[in-house]
């Protein structure tokens, strides 16, 4: 079968639905800067340019294999929509998209620490190149303001997770409580506290826009 998909192929109706799902996921994180229809259009434009990739994901005979392909396609379209959203956010916020910092778990932990301390001076340590796993990207347009904005974004993200997850993250990072202390406080096992912490940190990273574009 050819890798290219003709414009009148009914499979594009399915791709439209998948693009809508992908756009919806990105809109939940970037709705302040990008419209849902524009995000979906960005995903669909990518799908049309890469119809060979769409074909490889959806033209599969085995049902289980096709489900995996569908999941992979939606994730790919989500990344395309997110690239568009990040550009829109950069324009609206007054910086270049290449200046944006992406959030590793280590960086997010440091931002949570700075947020809990309520100390803007701690922000100066947050963007250390070593925490980003390499050299620093281009210096942000508004150095101090950008750092404070990042800390504020972390606070907003913490307020979106459930109370127990927030309590574990803030307790462990902000107040240096031990796993044992948190387990006793929340009435759960040590293993459960570790699970809540790891899952919660990933949730906060996702709410901030993810590790990479």
C-alpha positions as a printed NumPy array, in Angstrom:
array([[  0.   ,   0.   ,   0.   ],
       [  1.215,   3.497,  -0.832],
       [  2.462,   5.587,   2.076],
       [  0.629,   8.656,   0.781],
       [ -3.048,   9.126,   1.558],
       [ -5.305,  10.795,  -1.005],
       [ -7.324,  13.833,   0.02 ],
       [-10.636,  12.014,  -0.404],
       [ -9.628,   9.033,   1.704],
       [-12.226,   8.579,   4.507],
       [ -9.381,   8.027,   6.948],
       [ -9.055,  11.828,   7.193],
       [-12.33 ,  11.92 ,   9.126],
       [-10.682,   9.736,  11.736],
       [ -7.558,  11.894,  11.677],
       [ -9.759,  14.955,  12.297],
       [-11.147,  13.282,  15.429],
       [ -7.648,  12.39 ,  16.626],
       [ -6.467,  15.952,  15.982],
       [ -9.377,  17.2  ,  18.092],
       [ -8.314,  14.973,  20.977],
       [ -4.702,  16.159,  20.664],
       [ -5.753,  19.815,  20.472],
       [ -7.952,  19.407,  23.529],
       [ -5.068,  18.118,  25.603],
       [ -2.86 ,  21.041,  24.591],
       [ -5.663,  23.562,  25.025],
       [ -6.026,  22.582,  28.679],
       [ -2.457,  23.767,  29.255],
       [ -2.138,  26.583,  26.707],
       [ -5.699,  27.864,  26.351],
       [ -4.634,  31.302,  27.577],
       [ -2.476,  31.731,  24.483],
       [ -3.925,  29.578,  21.702],
       [ -7.455,  28.886,  20.463],
       [ -8.663,  25.302,  20.234],
       [ -9.465,  25.567,  16.502],
       [ -5.97 ,  26.893,  15.769],
       [ -4.38 ,  24.057,  17.731],
       [ -6.43 ,  21.504,  15.829],
       [ -5.512,  23.164,  12.532],
       [ -1.819,  22.967,  13.436],
       [ -2.205,  19.255,  14.175],
       [ -4.092,  18.64 ,  10.922],
       [ -1.54 ,  20.567,   8.86 ],
       [  1.2  ,  18.394,  10.307],
       [ -0.836,  15.253,   9.552],
       [ -1.294,  16.304,   5.934],
       [  2.407,  17.074,   5.51 ],
       [  3.261,  13.727,   7.059],
       [  0.546,  11.577,   5.526],
       [  3.154,   8.827,   5.177],
       [  3.442,   8.795,   8.964],
       [ -0.336,   8.818,   9.376],
       [ -0.528,   5.844,   7.038],
       [  2.077,   3.914,   8.999],
       [  0.099,   4.505,  12.205],
       [ -3.404,   3.739,  10.946],
       [ -3.025,   1.293,   8.065],
       [ -2.487,  -1.749,  10.266],
       [ -4.343,  -5.021,   9.971],
       [ -3.963,  -6.273,  13.536],
       [ -6.549,  -4.588,  15.777],
       [ -4.286,  -4.304,  18.818],
       [ -1.434,  -2.998,  16.697],
       [ -3.777,  -0.405,  15.181],
       [ -4.804,   0.779,  18.645],
       [ -1.16 ,   1.31 ,  19.463],
       [ -0.74 ,   3.197,  16.201],
       [ -3.733,   5.382,  17.022],
       [ -2.28 ,   6.226,  20.426],
       [  1.073,   7.077,  18.847],
       [ -0.589,   9.264,  16.205],
       [ -2.542,  11.251,  18.797],
       [  0.66 ,  11.82 ,  20.771],
       [  2.45 ,  12.952,  17.608],
       [ -0.362,  15.374,  16.74 ],
       [ -0.312,  16.632,  20.32 ],
       [  3.361,  17.527,  19.963],
       [  2.623,  19.371,  16.714],
       [ -0.16 ,  21.365,  18.38 ],
       [  2.066,  22.081,  21.373],
       [  4.822,  23.488,  19.156],
       [  2.266,  25.924,  17.758],
       [  1.004,  26.763,  21.257],
       [  4.496,  27.494,  22.564],
       [  5.11 ,  29.919,  19.705],
       [  1.846,  31.701,  20.462],
       [  2.719,  31.861,  24.141],
       [  6.141,  33.278,  23.327],
       [  4.653,  36.024,  21.148],
       [  2.05 ,  36.951,  23.77 ],
       [  4.621,  36.929,  26.585],
       [  7.214,  38.984,  24.728],
       [ 10.038,  36.491,  24.336],
       [ 11.395,  34.237,  21.638],
       [ 10.31 ,  30.611,  21.729],
       [ 13.956,  29.519,  21.793],
       [ 14.329,  31.385,  25.097],
       [ 11.752,  29.209,  26.807],
       [ 12.881,  26.909,  29.56 ],
       [ 11.395,  23.427,  29.598],
       [ 10.731,  21.771,  32.885],
       [ 12.705,  18.767,  34.048],
       [ 11.692,  17.131,  37.307],
       [ 14.838,  18.478,  38.988],
       [ 14.085,  22.027,  37.84 ],
       [ 10.486,  21.697,  38.99 ],
       [ 11.596,  20.532,  42.447],
       [ 13.793,  23.625,  42.76 ],
       [ 10.948,  25.864,  41.639],
       [  8.635,  24.298,  44.22 ],
       [ 11.3  ,  24.915,  46.866],
       [ 11.571,  28.569,  45.853],
       [  7.778,  28.87 ,  45.861],
       [  7.48 ,  27.358,  49.345],
       [ 10.196,  29.628,  50.722],
       [  8.497,  32.685,  49.28 ],
       [ 12.003,  33.885,  48.562],
       [ 12.64 ,  35.429,  45.142],
       [ 16.39 ,  35.261,  45.767],
       [ 16.138,  31.48 ,  45.529],
       [ 15.093,  31.894,  41.908],
       [ 18.657,  32.796,  41.014],
       [ 19.674,  29.226,  41.757],
       [ 16.763,  27.636,  39.958],
       [ 17.983,  28.354,  36.443],
       [ 21.524,  27.176,  36.976],
       [ 22.723,  25.39 ,  33.792],
       [ 23.611,  22.268,  35.757],
       [ 19.952,  21.893,  36.754],
       [ 18.963,  22.006,  33.098],
       [ 21.301,  19.168,  32.203],
       [ 23.706,  21.254,  30.155],
       [ 24.448,  24.765,  29.015],
       [ 21.944,  27.522,  29.557],
       [ 19.867,  28.628,  26.625],
       [ 19.724,  32.22 ,  25.477],
       [ 19.24 ,  34.543,  28.441],
       [ 15.548,  35.306,  29.   ],
       [ 14.315,  38.694,  27.909],
       [ 13.234,  39.737,  31.381],
       [ 15.588,  37.807,  33.662],
       [ 14.153,  38.486,  37.075],
       [ 10.557,  38.769,  35.958],
       [ 10.735,  35.479,  34.031],
       [ 12.046,  33.63 ,  37.078],
       [  9.298,  35.016,  39.269],
       [  6.755,  34.104,  36.61 ],
       [  8.042,  30.539,  36.579],
       [  7.69 ,  30.311,  40.351],
       [  4.179,  31.755,  40.111],
       [  3.305,  29.171,  37.435],
       [  4.494,  26.423,  39.786],
       [  2.181,  27.764,  42.475],
       [ -0.731,  27.686,  40.034],
       [  0.154,  24.109,  39.06 ],
       [  0.314,  23.002,  42.693],
       [ -3.168,  24.42 ,  43.238],
       [ -4.49 ,  22.201,  40.428],
       [ -3.395,  18.87 ,  41.891],
       [ -5.367,  17.192,  44.663],
       [ -4.814,  18.219,  48.283],
       [ -2.905,  15.106,  49.342],
       [ -0.533,  15.294,  46.369],
       [  0.064,  18.975,  47.052],
       [  0.657,  18.257,  50.722],
       [  3.201,  15.547,  49.959],
       [  5.093,  17.679,  47.442],
       [  5.139,  20.777,  49.635],
       [  5.96 ,  18.785,  52.751],
       [  8.782,  16.835,  51.169],
       [ 10.338,  19.672,  49.148],
       [  9.355,  22.819,  50.989],
       [  9.572,  21.625,  54.589],
       [ 12.061,  18.777,  54.203],
       [  9.764,  16.285,  55.899],
       [ 10.825,  12.651,  55.71 ],
       [  8.855,   9.948,  53.94 ],
       [  8.184,   8.438,  57.369],
       [  6.761,  11.702,  58.723],
       [  4.516,  12.156,  55.699],
       [  3.331,   8.55 ,  55.845],
       [  2.328,   8.981,  59.474],
       [  0.659,  12.316,  58.78 ],
       [ -1.422,  10.995,  55.875],
       [ -2.019,   7.548,  57.336],
       [ -0.542,   5.627,  54.408],
       [  2.501,   3.446,  53.802],
       [  5.991,   4.714,  53.003],
       [  5.702,   3.177,  49.543],
       [  2.437,   5.017,  48.921],
       [  4.012,   8.371,  49.819],
       [  6.806,   7.7  ,  47.312],
       [  4.226,   6.854,  44.646],
       [  2.208,   9.994,  45.385],
       [  5.355,  12.122,  45.241],
       [  6.573,  10.709,  41.933],
       [  3.156,  10.874,  40.299],
       [  2.5  ,  14.364,  41.648],
       [  5.817,  15.714,  40.417],
       [  5.061,  14.406,  36.937],
       [  1.62 ,  16.026,  37.097],
       [  3.141,  19.395,  37.956],
       [  5.697,  19.051,  35.14 ],
       [  2.864,  18.294,  32.69 ],
       [  0.822,  21.257,  33.929],
       [  3.817,  23.505,  33.354],
       [  4.087,  22.381,  29.745],
       [  6.246,  19.29 ,  29.911],
       [  9.903,  18.386,  29.802],
       [ 10.389,  19.159,  26.126],
       [  8.493,  20.699,  23.193]])
